[in-house]
Amino acid sequence: ESSEDILEKYRTKPAVSAVVSQEVPLTNIDVTAMKEKRMSVKDEDIHGPPLYDPENLETCFAFTDTKRKLRIVLSNTDIQLGYNLLEFSPQVGQEGVKKDPAEIYKMLRGQLAEALNLQDKDLIAQLHEAIRCVRLFDGEGCRKLVRSLQEDYQSRAAYVSYLIRCRQGLLGTHSHLQRLLSRIKRDKEVCGNHMTRICVKLFIEKKESSVVRFMSDFNKLTVSDEKTDHVEQFLQYLYQAMNQDPVWQAANECQIEDAQLAIERYIMSRIYTHAMFPNGDGDIMRDQLFQEHIKKLSNVITPSHKDLRIPRMYQFECPWTAAQKEIYMINAYKTPKDKVKCVFRCATTIMNLLSMANEKAVPAADDFIPVIIFVIIKANPPCLLSTIQYIQSFYGNRIGGEEQYWWIQFCSAVEFIKNMDYNE
């Protein structure tokens, strides 16, 4: 490039600076307008009412603003530190009783410490601002502030009562809807179980020849372990066949479990007599003798019997009718699993009734055993010994968890009843 070209470039620069110089007055105009606006705001602040006016304390802006912020803070905190802000102002008939205004600061600082511990940033900021505003007032100002809060609260009492009634109505409606929903769910469950049983019935009809052959083989067996293994093998065969059936291909896990339970109930109902009484009339006679023994005990048994000695605090729920009804229904079920569930419901019913009698302590095994002995004697379910033998043979190795605990307690109670005498 020649020197003329270089000089020509620099000659064009003033055009840009001219543009800048044209924009500067606009910026100056904006700055001037902002200054005038600020001056006008300051003038308004000077000539307007003061933020804090000791002579008209309850009408100044600082008073209403502090009261509003205190209301926000108090509505968002949990007052459990022994301070009640509404008790700060003296009550009627307590003239001259003045509490230290530092109580407000203590209460707010206590809430601030809790908010800092919980790392509640929003509440921390609100409490800091509330403390700053409260510090503007002296002791008399704090008392007026709290008294005004108390008057506002009392003036809102009617509205608060209205809100409480609305809340109660909503809770009642919510409870009613929840109960309706529970009924609908129960109806849905019943319909689903019925449909499952119908499908299982159709499936079993296809396997009727296998069921008849299984029953014939089962009746020929004499050893208890062989009977148990034969039942398990046949049930597993039916479960596998059901999984391969086209009807059950789209079933979910819950439906499969319900179907397996329905199959087990059907099979056990077909062999129930031979499984329940493997020794025939001998088992039946044994159960009748034991039932007669329990019947004689029922005539002399009381909650204060020397072998029971149920604590007096638990005797007011005697004779525990709900538990008696549960255990008496044990022979209405055919599968050992359902019978164990019946015992479980009886035990939990007893524990529930014992808990109602003594809310201060949890009933222990020493409280439970005498009561279940009393319940068994008064209910006197038939075929009790055969039922225990039946469950131990076909379900004993599958009982677990809480059901196992209550089943052991039940068997212990029956063993205890065997050795009881008829003395009062």
C-alpha positions in Angstrom: 0.0 0.0 0.0 1.1 3.5 -0.7 1.3 6.3 1.8 -1.8 7.9 0.2 -3.9 4.8 0.8 -2.9 4.7 4.4 -3.8 8.3 4.9 -7.1 7.8 3.1 -8.1 5.2 5.8 -7.4 7.7 8.6 -9.3 10.4 6.8 -12.6 8.2 7.1 -12.3 7.9 10.9 -14.0 11.2 11.8 -17.2 9.9 10.3 -17.4 7.2 13.0 -16.7 9.7 15.7 -19.3 11.9 14.4 -21.9 9.2 14.8 -20.8 8.6 18.3 -20.9 12.3 19.0 -24.5 12.3 17.7 -25.4 9.5 20.2 -24.0 11.2 23.2 -26.7 13.8 23.6 -29.3 11.0 23.7 -27.5 9.4 26.6 -27.2 12.7 28.4 -30.9 13.2 27.9 -31.7 9.8 29.5 -29.3 10.5 32.4 -30.9 13.8 33.0 -34.4 12.3 33.0 -33.3 9.7 35.5 -31.9 12.3 37.8 -35.0 14.3 37.6 -37.1 11.2 38.4 -34.9 10.5 41.4 -35.2 14.0 42.7 -39.0 13.9 42.3 -39.0 10.6 44.3 -36.9 12.1 47.0 -39.2 15.1 47.1 -42.2 12.9 47.5 -40.4 11.0 50.3 -39.6 14.2 52.1 -43.1 15.7 51.9 -44.9 12.4 52.4 -45.8 10.8 55.8 -42.7 9.4 57.7 -42.1 5.7 57.8 -41.8 5.6 61.6 -43.8 8.1 63.6 -43.6 7.7 67.4 -46.5 10.1 67.9 -48.9 8.2 65.6 -47.3 4.8 66.0 -50.3 2.6 65.1 -50.9 4.4 61.8 -47.4 4.7 60.5 -46.1 2.5 57.7 -43.4 0.9 59.8 -46.1 -0.4 62.3 -48.3 -2.0 59.7 -45.4 -3.3 57.7 -43.8 -4.9 60.8 -47.2 -6.4 61.8 -47.6 -7.9 58.3 -44.2 -9.4 58.4 -44.7 -10.9 61.9 -47.9 -12.4 60.7 -46.1 -14.1 57.8 -43.3 -15.4 60.0 -45.7 -16.7 62.7 -47.8 -18.5 60.1 -44.7 -20.3 58.8 -43.1 -21.4 62.0 -43.8 -24.1 64.6 -44.0 -22.4 68.0 -42.8 -25.1 70.4 -40.2 -23.1 72.4 -42.4 -22.0 75.3 -43.1 -18.5 73.9 -46.6 -17.3 73.1 -46.5 -14.0 71.3 -50.2 -13.3 72.0 -49.4 -13.5 75.8 -46.9 -10.7 75.5 -49.5 -8.0 76.0 -51.0 -7.6 79.5 -54.5 -9.0 79.9 -57.6 -7.2 81.3 -57.2 -6.7 85.0 -53.4 -6.9 84.8 -52.6 -3.3 84.5 -49.0 -2.5 85.3 -47.9 -6.0 84.4 -45.3 -5.5 81.8 -43.2 -8.2 80.2 -39.7 -7.6 78.8 -39.9 -6.7 75.1 -36.8 -8.8 74.7 -39.2 -11.8 74.8 -40.1 -11.1 71.2 -36.5 -11.1 70.2 -35.9 -14.4 72.1 -38.9 -16.0 70.3 -37.8 -14.8 66.9 -34.2 -15.7 67.5 -35.2 -19.2 68.6 -37.1 -19.6 65.4 -34.1 -18.3 63.5 -31.8 -20.8 65.1 -34.2 -23.6 64.2 -34.5 -22.4 60.6 -30.7 -22.2 60.4 -30.4 -25.8 61.6 -33.0 -26.9 59.0 -31.3 -24.7 56.3 -34.7 -23.2 55.4 -33.3 -20.3 53.4 -36.7 -18.6 52.7 -37.7 -18.7 56.4 -34.2 -17.5 57.4 -34.6 -14.4 55.2 -38.1 -13.7 56.6 -37.0 -14.0 60.2 -34.0 -11.7 59.7 -36.3 -9.1 58.2 -38.9 -9.5 61.0 -36.2 -9.1 63.6 -34.8 -6.0 61.9 -38.3 -4.4 61.8 -39.1 -5.3 65.4 -35.9 -3.6 66.5 -37.4 -0.2 65.4 -39.8 -0.2 68.3 -39.2 0.2 72.0 -40.9 -1.7 74.8 -44.2 0.2 74.5 -44.2 -0.1 70.8 -43.7 -3.8 70.9 -46.6 -4.1 73.3 -48.8 -2.1 70.9 -47.6 -4.2 68.1 -48.5 -7.5 69.8 -51.8 -6.1 71.1 -52.7 -5.1 67.5 -51.9 -8.6 66.3 -54.1 -10.1 69.0 -57.0 -7.8 68.1 -56.6 -8.7 64.4 -56.7 -12.4 65.3 -59.8 -11.9 67.5 -61.5 -10.0 64.7 -60.9 -12.9 62.3 -62.3 -15.4 64.8 -65.6 -15.7 62.9 -63.8 -16.3 59.6 -61.4 -18.8 61.2 -64.5 -20.6 62.6 -66.0 -20.7 59.2 -62.8 -22.1 57.7 -62.7 -24.8 60.4 -66.3 -25.8 59.5 -65.4 -25.9 55.8 -62.3 -28.0 56.6 -64.4 -30.4 58.6 -66.9 -30.7 55.8 -64.2 -31.3 53.3 -62.6 -34.0 55.6 -66.0 -35.7 56.0 -66.5 -35.7 52.2 -63.0 -37.0 51.7 -63.6 -39.8 54.2 -66.9 -40.7 52.5 -65.2 -40.8 49.0 -62.4 -42.9 50.4 -64.9 -45.4 51.8 -66.7 -45.5 48.5 -63.4 -46.1 46.7 -62.6 -48.9 49.1 -66.0 -50.5 48.3 -65.4 -50.2 44.6 -61.9 -51.8 45.0 -63.5 -54.6 47.0 -66.2 -55.2 44.4 -63.5 -55.2 41.7 -61.5 -57.7 43.7 -64.5 -60.0 44.2 -65.4 -59.8 40.5 -61.8 -60.6 39.5 -61.7 -63.6 41.9 -64.9 -64.9 40.6 -63.7 -64.6 37.0 -60.5 -66.4 38.0 -62.5 -69.3 39.6 -64.6 -69.7 36.5 -61.5 -69.9 34.3 -59.9 -72.3 36.7 -63.0 -74.5 36.6 -62.9 -74.6 32.8 -59.2 -75.5 33.0 -59.7 -78.3 35.6 -62.5 -79.8 33.5 -59.9 -80.4 30.8 -57.7 -82.2 33.3 -60.5 -84.2 34.9 -59.0 -87.5 34.0 -55.7 -86.6 35.6 -57.5 -85.4 38.8 -59.4 -88.7 39.1 -56.1 -90.7 38.6 -54.4 -88.5 41.3 -57.2 -89.1 43.8 -57.0 -92.8 43.2 -53.3 -92.8 43.8 -53.5 -90.6 46.8 -56.1 -92.8 48.6 -53.7 -95.8 48.2 -50.9 -94.1 50.0 -50.5 -94.7 53.7 -47.3 -92.8 54.7 -47.9 -89.1 55.5 -44.7 -87.9 53.7 -45.6 -89.7 50.6 -49.0 -88.1 50.5 -47.5 -84.7 51.0 -45.0 -85.2 48.1 -47.7 -86.6 45.8 -49.9 -83.5 46.4 -47.0 -81.1 45.8 -46.0 -82.9 42.5 -49.5 -82.9 41.2 -50.1 -79.2 42.0 -46.8 -78.3 40.2 -48.0 -80.3 37.2 -51.2 -78.4 37.1 -49.4 -75.0 37.5 -47.1 -75.7 34.6 -50.0 -76.9 32.4 -51.9 -73.7 33.3 -49.0 -71.6 32.3 -49.0 -73.3 28.9 -52.8 -72.9 28.4 -53.7 -70.2 25.9 -56.4 -68.8 28.2 -53.7 -67.9 30.8 -51.1 -66.5 28.4 -52.2 -62.9 29.0 -52.7 -63.2 32.8 -50.6 -61.0 35.1 -48.7 -62.2 38.1 -51.5 -61.4 40.6 -54.0 -63.3 38.5 -51.6 -66.3 38.2 -51.3 -66.4 42.0 -55.1 -66.3 42.5 -55.5 -69.1 39.9 -52.9 -71.3 41.7 -54.7 -70.7 45.0 -58.0 -71.6 43.4 -56.5 -74.8 41.9 -55.1 -75.8 45.3 -58.5 -75.2 47.0 -60.2 -77.4 44.4 -57.7 -80.2 44.7 -57.6 -80.2 48.5 -61.4 -80.2 48.6 -61.5 -83.4 46.5 -59.1 -85.2 48.9 -60.1 -83.4 52.1 -61.6 -86.3 54.0 -58.7 -88.7 53.3 -56.1 -86.0 54.0 -57.8 -84.7 57.2 -58.5 -88.1 58.7 -55.8 -90.5 57.4 -56.7 -93.1 60.1 -60.4 -92.8 59.4 -62.7 -93.4 62.4 -59.8 -93.5 64.8 -59.0 -89.8 64.1 -62.7 -88.9 64.3 -63.1 -90.6 67.7 -60.0 -88.8 69.0 -61.4 -85.4 67.9 -64.7 -86.2 69.6 -63.1 -87.1 72.9 -61.0 -83.9 72.8 -64.1 -81.8 72.0 -65.9 -83.4 75.0 -62.9 -82.5 77.2 -63.0 -78.9 76.0 -66.8 -78.8 76.6 -66.3 -79.8 80.2 -63.6 -77.2 80.7 -65.9 -74.6 79.2 -68.3 -75.1 82.1 -65.7 -74.2 84.7 -63.4 -71.9 82.9 -63.3 -68.2 83.9 -60.8 -65.3 83.2 -59.6 -65.7 86.8 -59.1 -69.5 86.6 -56.0 -70.7 88.4 -54.5 -71.9 85.1 -55.2 -68.7 83.2 -55.2 -65.7 85.6 -55.8 -63.2 82.9 -55.0 -59.6 84.2 -58.0 -57.7 85.3 -57.4 -54.9 82.9 -58.0 -57.3 80.0 -61.1 -58.9 81.4 -63.5 -56.2 80.4 -63.4 -57.4 76.8 -64.2 -61.0 77.9 -65.4 -63.3 76.2 -63.6 -61.9 73.1 -66.5 -62.9 70.8 -64.9 -61.7 67.5 -61.9 -64.0 68.1 -64.2 -66.9 69.0 -66.0 -66.5 65.7 -62.8 -66.4 63.7 -61.4 -69.6 65.2 -64.7 -71.4 65.0 -64.7 -70.9 61.2 -61.4 -72.9 60.8 -63.2 -76.0 59.5 -65.0 -74.0 56.9 -61.7 -73.9 54.9 -60.3 -76.8 53.1 -56.7 -75.8 52.3 -54.1 -75.8 55.1 -53.0 -72.3 54.0 -56.5 -70.9 54.6 -56.7 -72.6 58.0 -53.5 -71.0 59.0 -54.8 -67.6 57.9 -57.9 -68.2 60.1 -55.6 -68.8 63.1 -53.7 -65.6 62.1 -56.9 -63.6 62.0 -58.0 -64.9 65.4 -54.6 -64.0 67.0 -54.5 -60.5 65.5 -58.1 -59.9 66.6 -57.1 -60.9 70.2 -54.1 -58.5 70.1 -56.3 -55.7 68.8 -58.7 -56.2 71.6 -56.0 -56.3 74.2 -54.4 -53.1 72.8 -57.8 -51.4 73.2 -57.9 -52.4 76.8 -54.5 -51.1 77.6 -53.3 -48.2 75.4 -50.2 -47.5 77.5 -48.4 -50.8 76.9 -48.1 -53.4 74.1 -49.6 -56.8 75.0 -46.9 -59.5 75.3 -47.0 -63.2 74.8 -47.7 -63.7 78.5 -50.9 -61.6 78.0 -51.8 -63.4 74.8 -51.5 -67.1 75.7 -54.1 -67.1 78.5 -56.6 -65.2 76.3 -56.3 -67.5 73.3 -56.7 -70.6 75.6 -59.9 -69.1 76.9 -61.1 -68.3 73.4 -60.4 -71.9 72.1 -62.2 -73.4 75.1 -65.3 -71.2 74.6 -65.3 -71.6 70.8 -64.6 -75.3 71.0 -64.1 -75.8 67.2 -64.6 -79.5 66.1 -61.8 -81.7 64.7 -59.1 -79.5 66.3 -56.4 -82.2 66.7 -56.9 -83.5 63.1 -56.7 -79.9 61.9 -53.3 -79.4 63.5 -52.1 -82.7 62.1 -53.4 -81.8 58.6 -51.7 -78.4 58.6 -48.4 -79.8 59.9 -48.4 -82.5 57.2 -49.3 -80.4 54.1 -48.2 -76.9 55.0 -45.8 -77.1 57.9 -42.7 -76.5 55.9 -44.2 -73.5 54.1 -45.3 -71.5 57.2 -43.1 -68.5 57.8 -43.0 -65.0 59.2 -45.7 -63.7 61.4 -48.0 -66.5 60.5 -45.5 -69.0 61.9 -45.2 -67.2 65.2 -49.0 -67.1 65.8 -49.3 -70.8 64.6 -46.8 -71.9 67.2 -48.7 -69.9 69.9 -51.9 -71.6 68.8 -50.4 -75.1 69.0 -48.9 -74.4 72.4 -52.3 -73.3 73.6 -53.9 -76.5 72.4 -51.2 -78.6 74.1 -51.9 -76.7 77.3 -55.6 -77.4 77.1 -54.9 -81.2 76.8 -53.4 -81.2 80.3 -56.0 -78.9 82.0 -58.2 -80.4 84.7 -61.8 -79.6 85.6 -61.1 -78.0 89.0 -62.2 -74.3 89.3 
